[in-house]
Amino acid sequence: IVDPSQLKSEILKRTAAVSTAPYAPEKIDSPSRVVIVPSGSLPRTKEKGNIRRGAVEKVYANILEEIYSQL
């Protein structure tokens, strides 16, 4: 079991080189912008098992709104 704060820090460290988007909403530059969810909890397509972005946005709408309100 990994501590969520350690996991968030590791994600930030590994994505720092590619998280250079010019607009603030596109940057992952704070642990508060990383959401840890239980394994297997994201909605996926039946065909390929891809994560269904629209469905995830609906499920986690409250969390996403909180993140964007802090920008």
All heavy atoms as TSV, in Angstrom:
chain	resi	resn	atom	element	x	y	z
A	1	ILE	N	N	0.858	-1.179	0.000
A	1	ILE	CA	C	0.000	0.000	0.000
A	1	ILE	C	C	0.896	1.231	0.000
A	1	ILE	O	O	1.831	1.325	0.795
A	1	ILE	CB	C	-0.955	0.001	1.204
A	1	ILE	CG1	C	-1.875	-1.224	1.106
A	1	ILE	CG2	C	-1.740	1.284	1.261
A	1	ILE	CD1	C	-2.812	-1.367	2.278
A	2	VAL	N	N	0.580	2.169	-0.890
A	2	VAL	CA	C	1.368	3.383	-1.034
A	2	VAL	C	C	0.623	4.555	-0.414
A	2	VAL	O	O	-0.589	4.691	-0.559
A	2	VAL	CB	C	1.631	3.668	-2.533
A	2	VAL	CG1	C	2.399	4.946	-2.713
A	2	VAL	CG2	C	2.372	2.513	-3.170
A	3	ASP	N	N	1.372	5.403	0.280
A	3	ASP	CA	C	0.804	6.609	0.852
A	3	ASP	C	C	0.367	7.539	-0.287
A	3	ASP	O	O	1.172	7.825	-1.187
A	3	ASP	CB	C	1.860	7.286	1.725
A	3	ASP	CG	C	1.399	8.623	2.254
A	3	ASP	OD1	O	0.223	8.741	2.646
A	3	ASP	OD2	O	2.224	9.551	2.282
A	4	PRO	N	N	-0.889	8.014	-0.307
A	4	PRO	CA	C	-1.363	8.869	-1.399
A	4	PRO	C	C	-0.508	10.119	-1.626
A	4	PRO	O	O	-0.274	10.502	-2.770
A	4	PRO	CB	C	-2.782	9.245	-0.983
A	4	PRO	CG	C	-3.216	8.137	-0.091
A	4	PRO	CD	C	-1.964	7.703	0.629
A	5	SER	N	N	-0.014	10.734	-0.567
A	5	SER	CA	C	0.800	11.940	-0.755
A	5	SER	C	C	2.131	11.598	-1.416
A	5	SER	O	O	2.632	12.357	-2.251
A	5	SER	CB	C	1.019	12.673	0.565
A	5	SER	OG	O	1.731	11.866	1.465
A	6	GLN	N	N	2.703	10.438	-1.099
A	6	GLN	CA	C	3.935	10.008	-1.758
A	6	GLN	C	C	3.681	9.683	-3.226
A	6	GLN	O	O	4.502	10.002	-4.091
A	6	GLN	CB	C	4.528	8.790	-1.056
A	6	GLN	CG	C	5.111	9.097	0.301
A	6	GLN	CD	C	5.642	7.841	0.972
A	6	GLN	OE1	O	5.220	6.722	0.663
A	6	GLN	NE2	N	6.566	8.026	1.901
A	7	LEU	N	N	2.556	9.060	-3.497
A	7	LEU	CA	C	2.196	8.724	-4.872
A	7	LEU	C	C	1.999	9.990	-5.699
A	7	LEU	O	O	2.494	10.097	-6.828
A	7	LEU	CB	C	0.940	7.854	-4.900
A	7	LEU	CG	C	0.461	7.393	-6.273
A	7	LEU	CD1	C	1.544	6.636	-7.023
A	7	LEU	CD2	C	-0.792	6.538	-6.129
A	8	LYS	N	N	1.313	10.978	-5.140
A	8	LYS	CA	C	1.104	12.245	-5.846
A	8	LYS	C	C	2.437	12.927	-6.141
A	8	LYS	O	O	2.652	13.436	-7.246
A	8	LYS	CB	C	0.207	13.167	-5.030
A	8	LYS	CG	C	-1.233	12.732	-4.991
A	8	LYS	CD	C	-2.068	13.687	-4.172
A	8	LYS	CE	C	-3.521	13.270	-4.160
A	8	LYS	NZ	N	-4.377	14.290	-3.558
A	9	SER	N	N	3.342	12.923	-5.179
A	9	SER	CA	C	4.663	13.526	-5.380
A	9	SER	C	C	5.431	12.808	-6.490
A	9	SER	O	O	6.082	13.444	-7.321
A	9	SER	CB	C	5.477	13.490	-4.090
A	9	SER	OG	O	4.893	14.311	-3.126
A	10	GLU	N	N	5.340	11.495	-6.508
A	10	GLU	CA	C	6.024	10.717	-7.545
A	10	GLU	C	C	5.427	11.004	-8.925
A	10	GLU	O	O	6.152	11.129	-9.913
A	10	GLU	CB	C	5.940	9.226	-7.220
A	10	GLU	CG	C	6.722	8.342	-8.153
A	10	GLU	CD	C	8.228	8.571	-8.103
A	10	GLU	OE1	O	8.749	9.048	-7.068
A	10	GLU	OE2	O	8.896	8.272	-9.113
A	11	ILE	N	N	4.115	11.131	-9.001
A	11	ILE	CA	C	3.461	11.461	-10.274
A	11	ILE	C	C	3.934	12.821	-10.759
A	11	ILE	O	O	4.265	12.999	-11.943
A	11	ILE	CB	C	1.924	11.408	-10.135
A	11	ILE	CG1	C	1.469	9.961	-9.966
A	11	ILE	CG2	C	1.240	12.065	-11.333
A	11	ILE	CD1	C	0.025	9.799	-9.540
A	12	LEU	N	N	3.977	13.809	-9.869
A	12	LEU	CA	C	4.450	15.143	-10.243
A	12	LEU	C	C	5.891	15.099	-10.735
A	12	LEU	O	O	6.234	15.743	-11.724
A	12	LEU	CB	C	4.330	16.109	-9.067
A	12	LEU	CG	C	2.918	16.543	-8.710
A	12	LEU	CD1	C	2.920	17.361	-7.431
A	12	LEU	CD2	C	2.289	17.321	-9.838
A	13	LYS	N	N	6.720	14.345	-10.054
A	13	LYS	CA	C	8.128	14.248	-10.438
A	13	LYS	C	C	8.266	13.626	-11.829
A	13	LYS	O	O	9.012	14.127	-12.672
A	13	LYS	CB	C	8.884	13.423	-9.402
A	13	LYS	CG	C	10.378	13.366	-9.635
A	13	LYS	CD	C	11.117	12.767	-8.449
A	13	LYS	CE	C	10.813	11.301	-8.300
A	13	LYS	NZ	N	11.628	10.642	-7.264
A	14	ARG	N	N	7.522	12.572	-12.094
A	14	ARG	CA	C	7.640	11.861	-13.372
A	14	ARG	C	C	7.012	12.611	-14.535
A	14	ARG	O	O	7.378	12.393	-15.679
A	14	ARG	CB	C	7.023	10.471	-13.259
A	14	ARG	CG	C	7.817	9.555	-12.373
A	14	ARG	CD	C	7.257	8.172	-12.396
A	14	ARG	NE	N	7.968	7.304	-11.470
A	14	ARG	CZ	C	7.931	5.987	-11.555
A	14	ARG	NH1	N	7.226	5.397	-12.492
A	14	ARG	NH2	N	8.601	5.273	-10.676
A	15	THR	N	N	6.041	13.466	-14.261
A	15	THR	CA	C	5.374	14.194	-15.344
A	15	THR	C	C	5.892	15.615	-15.520
A	15	THR	O	O	5.457	16.314	-16.433
A	15	THR	CB	C	3.852	14.245	-15.116
A	15	THR	OG1	O	3.578	14.906	-13.881
A	15	THR	CG2	C	3.239	12.856	-15.121
A	16	ALA	N	N	6.825	16.058	-14.692
A	16	ALA	CA	C	7.318	17.439	-14.733
A	16	ALA	C	C	7.856	17.816	-16.113
A	16	ALA	O	O	7.595	18.916	-16.612
A	16	ALA	CB	C	8.378	17.653	-13.669
A	17	ALA	N	N	8.583	16.928	-16.740
A	17	ALA	CA	C	9.192	17.238	-18.036
A	17	ALA	C	C	8.166	17.426	-19.147
A	17	ALA	O	O	8.401	18.189	-20.079
A	17	ALA	CB	C	10.168	16.141	-18.425
A	18	VAL	N	N	7.027	16.784	-19.043
A	18	VAL	CA	C	6.015	16.889	-20.091
A	18	VAL	C	C	4.859	17.798	-19.706
A	18	VAL	O	O	3.981	18.060	-20.512
A	18	VAL	CB	C	5.467	15.502	-20.508
A	18	VAL	CG1	C	6.553	14.669	-21.147
A	18	VAL	CG2	C	4.851	14.791	-19.328
A	19	SER	N	N	4.843	18.279	-18.499
A	19	SER	CA	C	3.769	19.157	-18.033
A	19	SER	C	C	4.188	20.615	-18.163
A	19	SER	O	O	4.292	21.349	-17.200
A	19	SER	CB	C	3.405	18.838	-16.581
A	19	SER	OG	O	2.284	19.594	-16.186
A	20	THR	N	N	4.425	21.026	-19.406
A	20	THR	CA	C	4.884	22.387	-19.672
A	20	THR	C	C	3.850	23.165	-20.488
A	20	THR	O	O	4.202	24.056	-21.241
A	20	THR	CB	C	6.218	22.366	-20.430
A	20	THR	OG1	O	6.048	21.630	-21.641
A	20	THR	CG2	C	7.321	21.728	-19.598
A	21	ALA	N	N	2.601	22.819	-20.340
A	21	ALA	CA	C	1.529	23.482	-21.079
A	21	ALA	C	C	1.512	24.975	-20.742
A	21	ALA	O	O	1.762	25.366	-19.606
A	21	ALA	CB	C	0.189	22.854	-20.748
A	22	PRO	N	N	1.199	25.824	-21.730
A	22	PRO	CA	C	1.220	27.266	-21.488
A	22	PRO	C	C	0.043	27.787	-20.662
A	22	PRO	O	O	0.125	28.870	-20.099
A	22	PRO	CB	C	1.181	27.856	-22.892
A	22	PRO	CG	C	0.546	26.804	-23.726
A	22	PRO	CD	C	0.932	25.494	-23.108
A	23	TYR	N	N	-1.026	27.047	-20.571
A	23	TYR	CA	C	-2.218	27.508	-19.856
A	23	TYR	C	C	-2.342	26.808	-18.513
A	23	TYR	O	O	-2.211	25.586	-18.421
A	23	TYR	CB	C	-3.474	27.265	-20.690
A	23	TYR	CG	C	-3.396	27.923	-22.047
A	23	TYR	CD1	C	-3.181	27.169	-23.185
A	23	TYR	CD2	C	-3.510	29.302	-22.170
A	23	TYR	CE1	C	-3.092	27.773	-24.428
A	23	TYR	CE2	C	-3.415	29.916	-23.411
A	23	TYR	CZ	C	-3.209	29.147	-24.531
A	23	TYR	OH	O	-3.107	29.750	-25.747
A	24	ALA	N	N	-2.632	27.552	-17.458
A	24	ALA	CA	C	-2.700	27.009	-16.098
A	24	ALA	C	C	-3.613	25.788	-15.965
A	24	ALA	O	O	-3.239	24.823	-15.298
A	24	ALA	CB	C	-3.122	28.104	-15.121
A	25	PRO	N	N	-4.817	25.774	-16.573
A	25	PRO	CA	C	-5.691	24.600	-16.403
A	25	PRO	C	C	-5.102	23.314	-16.987
A	25	PRO	O	O	-5.530	22.228	-16.639
A	25	PRO	CB	C	-6.965	24.977	-17.154
A	25	PRO	CG	C	-6.963	26.459	-17.181
A	25	PRO	CD	C	-5.512	26.849	-17.272
A	26	GLU	N	N	-4.116	23.439	-17.869
A	26	GLU	CA	C	-3.531	22.259	-18.496
A	26	GLU	C	C	-2.311	21.731	-17.747
A	26	GLU	O	O	-1.819	20.661	-18.059
A	26	GLU	CB	C	-3.127	22.591	-19.932
A	26	GLU	CG	C	-4.300	22.973	-20.804
A	26	GLU	CD	C	-3.877	23.458	-22.178
A	26	GLU	OE1	O	-2.661	23.617	-22.419
A	26	GLU	OE2	O	-4.758	23.668	-23.013
A	27	LYS	N	N	-1.828	22.463	-16.772
A	27	LYS	CA	C	-0.618	22.067	-16.057
A	27	LYS	C	C	-0.946	21.205	-14.840
A	27	LYS	O	O	-1.920	21.437	-14.146
A	27	LYS	CB	C	0.149	23.309	-15.585
A	27	LYS	CG	C	0.751	24.093	-16.698
A	27	LYS	CD	C	1.533	25.265	-16.147
A	27	LYS	CE	C	2.094	26.098	-17.287
A	27	LYS	NZ	N	2.850	27.238	-16.781
A	28	ILE	N	N	-0.099	20.235	-14.618
A	28	ILE	CA	C	-0.186	19.433	-13.401
A	28	ILE	C	C	1.026	19.848	-12.577
A	28	ILE	O	O	2.122	19.327	-12.747
A	28	ILE	CB	C	-0.156	17.922	-13.710
A	28	ILE	CG1	C	-1.278	17.555	-14.654
A	28	ILE	CG2	C	-0.255	17.119	-12.416
A	28	ILE	CD1	C	-1.192	16.151	-15.197
A	29	ASP	N	N	0.826	20.827	-11.707
A	29	ASP	CA	C	1.964	21.396	-10.989
A	29	ASP	C	C	1.768	21.430	-9.474
A	29	ASP	O	O	2.523	22.081	-8.761
A	29	ASP	CB	C	2.259	22.795	-11.501
A	29	ASP	CG	C	1.065	23.728	-11.402
A	29	ASP	OD1	O	0.016	23.298	-10.881
A	29	ASP	OD2	O	1.179	24.881	-11.843
A	30	SER	N	N	0.771	20.712	-8.992
A	30	SER	CA	C	0.498	20.702	-7.565
A	30	SER	C	C	-0.130	19.362	-7.178
A	30	SER	O	O	-0.934	18.812	-7.949
A	30	SER	CB	C	-0.478	21.830	-7.224
A	30	SER	OG	O	-1.005	21.671	-5.938
A	31	PRO	N	N	0.203	18.844	-6.001
A	31	PRO	CA	C	-0.421	17.593	-5.552
A	31	PRO	C	C	-1.948	17.681	-5.476
A	31	PRO	O	O	-2.639	16.681	-5.634
A	31	PRO	CB	C	0.172	17.358	-4.172
A	31	PRO	CG	C	1.417	18.154	-4.131
A	31	PRO	CD	C	1.197	19.323	-5.049
A	32	SER	N	N	-2.469	18.883	-5.274
A	32	SER	CA	C	-3.921	19.034	-5.191
A	32	SER	C	C	-4.599	18.818	-6.540
A	32	SER	O	O	-5.817	18.673	-6.604
A	32	SER	CB	C	-4.285	20.410	-4.647
A	32	SER	OG	O	-3.896	21.420	-5.556
A	33	ARG	N	N	-3.818	18.792	-7.619
A	33	ARG	CA	C	-4.371	18.570	-8.959
A	33	ARG	C	C	-4.245	17.124	-9.409
A	33	ARG	O	O	-4.568	16.782	-10.539
A	33	ARG	CB	C	-3.694	19.502	-9.952
A	33	ARG	CG	C	-3.951	20.967	-9.555
A	33	ARG	CD	C	-3.445	21.918	-10.528
A	33	ARG	NE	N	-4.304	21.875	-11.696
A	33	ARG	CZ	C	-4.076	22.581	-12.787
A	33	ARG	NH1	N	-3.049	23.372	-12.851
A	33	ARG	NH2	N	-4.884	22.486	-13.817
A	34	VAL	N	N	-3.796	16.256	-8.518
A	34	VAL	CA	C	-3.685	14.826	-8.796
A	34	VAL	C	C	-4.732	14.115	-7.948
A	34	VAL	O	O	-4.797	14.303	-6.741
A	34	VAL	CB	C	-2.274	14.292	-8.453
A	34	VAL	CG1	C	-2.200	12.789	-8.690
A	34	VAL	CG2	C	-1.211	15.027	-9.250
A	35	VAL	N	N	-5.562	13.315	-8.590
A	35	VAL	CA	C	-6.626	12.591	-7.891
A	35	VAL	C	C	-6.298	11.100	-7.931
A	35	VAL	O	O	-6.100	10.530	-9.004
A	35	VAL	CB	C	-8.002	12.846	-8.556
A	35	VAL	CG1	C	-9.092	12.063	-7.854
A	35	VAL	CG2	C	-8.309	14.334	-8.580
A	36	ILE	N	N	-6.220	10.495	-6.777
A	36	ILE	CA	C	-5.949	9.059	-6.666
A	36	ILE	C	C	-7.290	8.345	-6.489
A	36	ILE	O	O	-8.059	8.675	-5.584
A	36	ILE	CB	C	-5.032	8.746	-5.465
A	36	ILE	CG1	C	-3.755	9.587	-5.497
A	36	ILE	CG2	C	-4.730	7.257	-5.387
A	36	ILE	CD1	C	-2.854	9.350	-6.673
A	37	VAL	N	N	-7.563	7.398	-7.369
A	37	VAL	CA	C	-8.817	6.638	-7.284
A	37	VAL	C	C	-8.481	5.156	-7.123
A	37	VAL	O	O	-7.388	4.715	-7.484
A	37	VAL	CB	C	-9.700	6.875	-8.530
A	37	VAL	CG1	C	-10.084	8.340	-8.657
A	37	VAL	CG2	C	-9.025	6.396	-9.796
A	38	PRO	N	N	-9.421	4.381	-6.602
A	38	PRO	CA	C	-9.171	2.947	-6.443
A	38	PRO	C	C	-8.921	2.264	-7.786
A	38	PRO	O	O	-9.525	2.614	-8.805
A	38	PRO	CB	C	-10.470	2.421	-5.814
A	38	PRO	CG	C	-11.115	3.615	-5.197
A	38	PRO	CD	C	-10.721	4.781	-6.062
A	39	SER	N	N	-8.039	1.305	-7.771
A	39	SER	CA	C	-7.737	0.527	-8.964
A	39	SER	C	C	-9.013	-0.099	-9.527
A	39	SER	O	O	-9.822	-0.649	-8.788
A	39	SER	CB	C	-6.730	-0.566	-8.621
A	39	SER	OG	O	-6.430	-1.336	-9.756
A	40	GLY	N	N	-9.205	0.022	-10.833
A	40	GLY	CA	C	-10.358	-0.571	-11.500
A	40	GLY	C	C	-11.633	0.241	-11.411
A	40	GLY	O	O	-12.677	-0.208	-11.868
A	41	SER	N	N	-11.574	1.448	-10.837
A	41	SER	CA	C	-12.800	2.220	-10.629
A	41	SER	C	C	-13.164	3.140	-11.799
A	41	SER	O	O	-14.264	3.669	-11.834
A	41	SER	CB	C	-12.683	3.063	-9.351
A	41	SER	OG	O	-11.707	4.069	-9.499
A	42	LEU	N	N	-12.270	3.323	-12.752
A	42	LEU	CA	C	-12.567	4.214	-13.878
A	42	LEU	C	C	-13.384	3.483	-14.941
A	42	LEU	O	O	-13.074	2.341	-15.292
A	42	LEU	CB	C	-11.266	4.750	-14.489
A	42	LEU	CG	C	-10.399	5.600	-13.564
A	42	LEU	CD1	C	-9.106	5.998	-14.273
A	42	LEU	CD2	C	-11.139	6.824	-13.081
A	43	PRO	N	N	-14.427	4.145	-15.458
A	43	PRO	CA	C	-15.242	3.518	-16.508
A	43	PRO	C	C	-14.403	3.271	-17.772
A	43	PRO	O	O	-13.635	4.132	-18.180
A	43	PRO	CB	C	-16.329	4.558	-16.802
A	43	PRO	CG	C	-16.281	5.533	-15.684
A	43	PRO	CD	C	-14.914	5.472	-15.105
A	44	ARG	N	N	-14.556	2.094	-18.338
A	44	ARG	CA	C	-13.779	1.725	-19.523
A	44	ARG	C	C	-14.693	1.237	-20.642
A	44	ARG	O	O	-15.802	0.782	-20.395
A	44	ARG	CB	C	-12.779	0.628	-19.179
A	44	ARG	CG	C	-11.724	1.099	-18.193
A	44	ARG	CD	C	-10.687	0.019	-17.946
A	44	ARG	NE	N	-9.611	0.508	-17.116
A	44	ARG	CZ	C	-8.493	1.062	-17.579
A	44	ARG	NH1	N	-8.315	1.191	-18.873
A	44	ARG	NH2	N	-7.562	1.484	-16.760
A	45	THR	N	N	-14.166	1.318	-21.868
A	45	THR	CA	C	-14.915	0.806	-23.012
A	45	THR	C	C	-14.858	-0.716	-22.999
A	45	THR	O	O	-13.908	-1.303	-22.482
A	45	THR	CB	C	-14.328	1.325	-24.346
A	45	THR	OG1	O	-12.986	0.850	-24.479
A	45	THR	CG2	C	-14.369	2.840	-24.432
A	46	LYS	N	N	-15.879	-1.337	-23.568
A	46	LYS	CA	C	-15.920	-2.800	-23.614
A	46	LYS	C	C	-14.959	-3.346	-24.666
A	46	LYS	O	O	-14.395	-4.409	-24.502
A	46	LYS	CB	C	-17.335	-3.282	-23.912
A	46	LYS	CG	C	-18.292	-3.035	-22.777
A	46	LYS	CD	C	-19.669	-3.548	-23.103
A	46	LYS	CE	C	-20.601	-3.245	-21.948
A	46	LYS	NZ	N	-21.959	-3.721	-22.202
A	47	GLU	N	N	-14.795	-2.596	-25.767
A	47	GLU	CA	C	-14.003	-3.082	-26.884
A	47	GLU	C	C	-12.520	-3.190	-26.551
A	47	GLU	O	O	-11.926	-4.251	-26.649
A	47	GLU	CB	C	-14.188	-2.189	-28.115
A	47	GLU	CG	C	-15.601	-2.144	-28.649
A	47	GLU	CD	C	-16.514	-1.211	-27.849
A	47	GLU	OE1	O	-16.013	-0.268	-27.204
A	47	GLU	OE2	O	-17.728	-1.442	-27.864
A	48	LYS	N	N	-11.911	-2.075	-26.188
A	48	LYS	CA	C	-10.468	-2.050	-25.959
A	48	LYS	C	C	-10.079	-1.825	-24.503
A	48	LYS	O	O	-8.917	-1.940	-24.152
A	48	LYS	CB	C	-9.820	-0.932	-26.779
A	48	LYS	CG	C	-9.875	-1.114	-28.261
A	48	LYS	CD	C	-8.977	-0.036	-28.876
A	48	LYS	CE	C	-9.358	0.356	-30.246
A	48	LYS	NZ	N	-8.549	1.466	-30.751
A	49	GLY	N	N	-11.036	-1.467	-23.677
A	49	GLY	CA	C	-10.724	-1.204	-22.284
A	49	GLY	C	C	-10.150	0.185	-22.040
A	49	GLY	O	O	-9.555	0.442	-20.999
A	50	ASN	N	N	-10.326	1.085	-23.021
A	50	ASN	CA	C	-9.855	2.462	-22.847
A	50	ASN	C	C	-10.695	3.174	-21.796
A	50	ASN	O	O	-11.878	2.877	-21.619
A	50	ASN	CB	C	-9.966	3.251	-24.152
A	50	ASN	CG	C	-9.075	2.696	-25.246
A	50	ASN	OD1	O	-8.084	2.040	-24.975
A	50	ASN	ND2	N	-9.436	2.954	-26.487
A	51	ILE	N	N	-10.093	4.120	-21.121
A	51	ILE	CA	C	-10.827	4.907	-20.130
A	51	ILE	C	C	-11.774	5.848	-20.869
A	51	ILE	O	O	-11.386	6.512	-21.826
A	51	ILE	CB	C	-9.856	5.687	-19.227
A	51	ILE	CG1	C	-9.060	4.681	-18.389
A	51	ILE	CG2	C	-10.601	6.665	-18.334
A	51	ILE	CD1	C	-7.932	5.288	-17.598
A	52	ARG	N	N	-13.031	5.896	-20.428
A	52	ARG	CA	C	-14.056	6.746	-21.040
A	52	ARG	C	C	-14.023	8.118	-20.373
A	52	ARG	O	O	-14.591	8.314	-19.305
A	52	ARG	CB	C	-15.422	6.093	-20.895
A	52	ARG	CG	C	-15.521	4.789	-21.662
A	52	ARG	CD	C	-16.823	4.049	-21.431
A	52	ARG	NE	N	-17.975	4.911	-21.429
A	52	ARG	CZ	C	-18.984	4.808	-20.558
A	52	ARG	NH1	N	-18.964	3.872	-19.633
A	52	ARG	NH2	N	-19.993	5.626	-20.621
A	53	ARG	N	N	-13.347	9.065	-21.008
A	53	ARG	CA	C	-13.121	10.377	-20.420
A	53	ARG	C	C	-14.417	11.076	-19.996
A	53	ARG	O	O	-14.521	11.599	-18.885
A	53	ARG	CB	C	-12.346	11.258	-21.400
A	53	ARG	CG	C	-12.062	12.618	-20.846
A	53	ARG	CD	C	-11.268	13.446	-21.803
A	53	ARG	NE	N	-11.072	14.778	-21.259
A	53	ARG	CZ	C	-10.206	15.629	-21.715
A	53	ARG	NH1	N	-9.450	15.308	-22.733
A	53	ARG	NH2	N	-10.100	16.811	-21.172
A	54	GLY	N	N	-15.407	11.098	-20.866
A	54	GLY	CA	C	-16.672	11.761	-20.545
A	54	GLY	C	C	-17.341	11.163	-19.320
A	54	GLY	O	O	-17.865	11.877	-18.460
A	55	ALA	N	N	-17.310	9.844	-19.225
A	55	ALA	CA	C	-17.915	9.165	-18.080
A	55	ALA	C	C	-17.134	9.464	-16.798
A	55	ALA	O	O	-17.730	9.675	-15.739
A	55	ALA	CB	C	-17.971	7.657	-18.332
A	56	VAL	N	N	-15.820	9.514	-16.907
A	56	VAL	CA	C	-14.986	9.844	-15.739
A	56	VAL	C	C	-15.286	11.271	-15.281
A	56	VAL	O	O	-15.408	11.544	-14.083
A	56	VAL	CB	C	-13.486	9.675	-16.058
A	56	VAL	CG1	C	-12.617	10.247	-14.944
A	56	VAL	CG2	C	-13.156	8.206	-16.285
A	57	GLU	N	N	-15.415	12.194	-16.239
A	57	GLU	CA	C	-15.716	13.585	-15.891
A	57	GLU	C	C	-17.054	13.699	-15.161
A	57	GLU	O	O	-17.185	14.513	-14.250
A	57	GLU	CB	C	-15.703	14.458	-17.143
A	57	GLU	CG	C	-14.302	14.661	-17.694
A	57	GLU	CD	C	-14.280	15.403	-19.010
A	57	GLU	OE1	O	-15.346	15.603	-19.641
A	57	GLU	OE2	O	-13.172	15.789	-19.421
A	58	LYS	N	N	-18.026	12.885	-15.537
A	58	LYS	CA	C	-19.318	12.908	-14.850
A	58	LYS	C	C	-19.203	12.325	-13.439
A	58	LYS	O	O	-19.728	12.887	-12.488
A	58	LYS	CB	C	-20.361	12.132	-15.649
A	58	LYS	CG	C	-20.832	12.848	-16.879
A	58	LYS	CD	C	-21.861	12.038	-17.645
A	58	LYS	CE	C	-22.253	12.758	-18.923
A	58	LYS	NZ	N	-23.187	11.971	-19.710
A	59	VAL	N	N	-18.521	11.204	-13.309
A	59	VAL	CA	C	-18.379	10.541	-12.009
A	59	VAL	C	C	-17.624	11.421	-11.016
A	59	VAL	O	O	-17.976	11.500	-9.844
A	59	VAL	CB	C	-17.669	9.172	-12.171
A	59	VAL	CG1	C	-17.312	8.575	-10.816
A	59	VAL	CG2	C	-18.528	8.209	-12.971
A	60	TYR	N	N	-16.593	12.094	-11.502
A	60	TYR	CA	C	-15.727	12.897	-10.627
A	60	TYR	C	C	-15.950	14.398	-10.805
A	60	TYR	O	O	-15.064	15.198	-10.497
A	60	TYR	CB	C	-14.258	12.532	-10.863
A	60	TYR	CG	C	-13.956	11.113	-10.442
A	60	TYR	CD1	C	-13.909	10.079	-11.378
A	60	TYR	CD2	C	-13.753	10.798	-9.105
A	60	TYR	CE1	C	-13.654	8.778	-10.989
A	60	TYR	CE2	C	-13.508	9.495	-8.706
A	60	TYR	CZ	C	-13.458	8.485	-9.654
A	60	TYR	OH	O	-13.220	7.196	-9.265
A	61	ALA	N	N	-17.135	14.795	-11.246
A	61	ALA	CA	C	-17.432	16.212	-11.522
A	61	ALA	C	C	-17.174	17.112	-10.316
A	61	ALA	O	O	-16.592	18.194	-10.459
A	61	ALA	CB	C	-18.872	16.363	-12.001
A	62	ASN	N	N	-17.595	16.704	-9.139
A	62	ASN	CA	C	-17.410	17.541	-7.943
A	62	ASN	C	C	-15.940	17.763	-7.634
A	62	ASN	O	O	-15.525	18.880	-7.308
A	62	ASN	CB	C	-18.113	16.928	-6.733
A	62	ASN	CG	C	-19.619	16.948	-6.877
A	62	ASN	OD1	O	-20.173	17.732	-7.644
A	62	ASN	ND2	N	-20.287	16.064	-6.164
A	63	ILE	N	N	-15.148	16.720	-7.735
A	63	ILE	CA	C	-13.707	16.829	-7.464
A	63	ILE	C	C	-13.046	17.719	-8.507
A	63	ILE	O	O	-12.228	18.582	-8.181
A	63	ILE	CB	C	-13.058	15.435	-7.433
A	63	ILE	CG1	C	-13.592	14.632	-6.247
A	63	ILE	CG2	C	-11.536	15.534	-7.382
A	63	ILE	CD1	C	-13.198	13.179	-6.246
A	64	LEU	N	N	-13.400	17.527	-9.767
A	64	LEU	CA	C	-12.815	18.334	-10.845
A	64	LEU	C	C	-13.192	19.802	-10.699
A	64	LEU	O	O	-12.341	20.685	-10.897
A	64	LEU	CB	C	-13.244	17.788	-12.213
A	64	LEU	CG	C	-12.728	16.378	-12.525
A	64	LEU	CD1	C	-13.358	15.868	-13.811
A	64	LEU	CD2	C	-11.220	16.363	-12.602
A	65	GLU	N	N	-14.429	20.076	-10.340
A	65	GLU	CA	C	-14.846	21.463	-10.135
A	65	GLU	C	C	-14.045	22.131	-9.007
A	65	GLU	O	O	-13.655	23.274	-9.102
A	65	GLU	CB	C	-16.350	21.547	-9.820
A	65	GLU	CG	C	-17.232	21.336	-11.027
A	65	GLU	CD	C	-17.042	22.389	-12.095
A	65	GLU	OE1	O	-16.845	23.576	-11.744
A	65	GLU	OE2	O	-17.081	22.035	-13.284
A	66	GLU	N	N	-13.799	21.373	-7.952
A	66	GLU	CA	C	-13.001	21.887	-6.833
A	66	GLU	C	C	-11.585	22.213	-7.282
A	66	GLU	O	O	-11.032	23.242	-6.936
A	66	GLU	CB	C	-12.977	20.861	-5.690
A	66	GLU	CG	C	-12.140	21.279	-4.513
A	66	GLU	CD	C	-12.668	22.493	-3.785
A	66	GLU	OE1	O	-13.890	22.742	-3.837
A	66	GLU	OE2	O	-11.861	23.210	-3.177
A	67	ILE	N	N	-11.000	21.327	-8.076
A	67	ILE	CA	C	-9.645	21.569	-8.574
A	67	ILE	C	C	-9.607	22.819	-9.441
A	67	ILE	O	O	-8.742	23.692	-9.260
A	67	ILE	CB	C	-9.137	20.344	-9.374
A	67	ILE	CG1	C	-8.882	19.175	-8.416
A	67	ILE	CG2	C	-7.874	20.692	-10.157
A	67	ILE	CD1	C	-8.625	17.850	-9.106
A	68	TYR	N	N	-10.541	22.949	-10.382
A	68	TYR	CA	C	-10.545	24.095	-11.291
A	68	TYR	C	C	-10.890	25.403	-10.566
A	68	TYR	O	O	-10.449	26.457	-10.966
A	68	TYR	CB	C	-11.481	23.867	-12.468
A	68	TYR	CG	C	-10.860	22.963	-13.517
A	68	TYR	CD1	C	-11.300	21.652	-13.690
A	68	TYR	CD2	C	-9.831	23.412	-14.317
A	68	TYR	CE1	C	-10.719	20.831	-14.639
A	68	TYR	CE2	C	-9.245	22.597	-15.266
A	68	TYR	CZ	C	-9.700	21.315	-15.423
A	68	TYR	OH	O	-9.113	20.495	-16.360
A	69	SER	N	N	-11.635	25.324	-9.485
A	69	SER	CA	C	-11.984	26.550	-8.744
A	69	SER	C	C	-10.772	27.126	-8.019
A	69	SER	O	O	-10.775	28.284	-7.635
A	69	SER	CB	C	-13.106	26.278	-7.757
A	69	SER	OG	O	-12.655	25.505	-6.667
A	70	GLN	N	N	-9.732	26.318	-7.840
A	70	GLN	CA	C	-8.522	26.759	-7.142
A	70	GLN	C	C	-7.503	27.405	-8.066
A	70	GLN	O	O	-6.457	27.851	-7.605
A	70	GLN	CB	C	-7.879	25.586	-6.405
A	70	GLN	CG	C	-8.749	25.003	-5.324
A	70	GLN	CD	C	-8.160	23.741	-4.734
A	70	GLN	OE1	O	-7.049	23.355	-5.030
A	70	GLN	NE2	N	-8.943	23.081	-3.883
A	71	LEU	N	N	-7.784	27.460	-9.350
A	71	LEU	CA	C	-6.821	28.046	-10.294
A	71	LEU	C	C	-6.784	29.540	-10.185
A	71	LEU	O	O	-7.690	30.213	-9.934
A	71	LEU	CB	C	-7.164	27.648	-11.726
A	71	LEU	CG	C	-7.067	26.152	-12.022
A	71	LEU	CD1	C	-7.468	25.902	-13.458
A	71	LEU	CD2	C	-5.661	25.656	-11.785
